[in-house]
Amino acid sequence: MAGKLKITLVKSPIGAIPKHKATVEALGLRKLNKTVEKPDNDAVRGMIWHVKHLVKVEEI
């Protein structure tokens, strides 16, 4: 795990529980279908695991 992850918001967090909304915001995702690149580490992987139903992840 030394590369980067490309994370795309594919489902709206409007109906999600507040903790999931905060996690999506902390990942830097503010609008639907927007993509951010984050380092591939345990902290980011944990955040992705909690909102895996809202995001799409690609390893780059």
Number of C-alpha atoms within 10 A of each C-alpha: 9 7 10 14 20 15 21 20 24 15 15 15 22 9 9 13 9 11 11 19 18 13 17 22 13 12 17 16 18 15 15 14 14 12 19 13 16 16 16 16 13 10 10 14 15 12 15 20 11 14 18 14 12 18 21 16 16 10 13 10
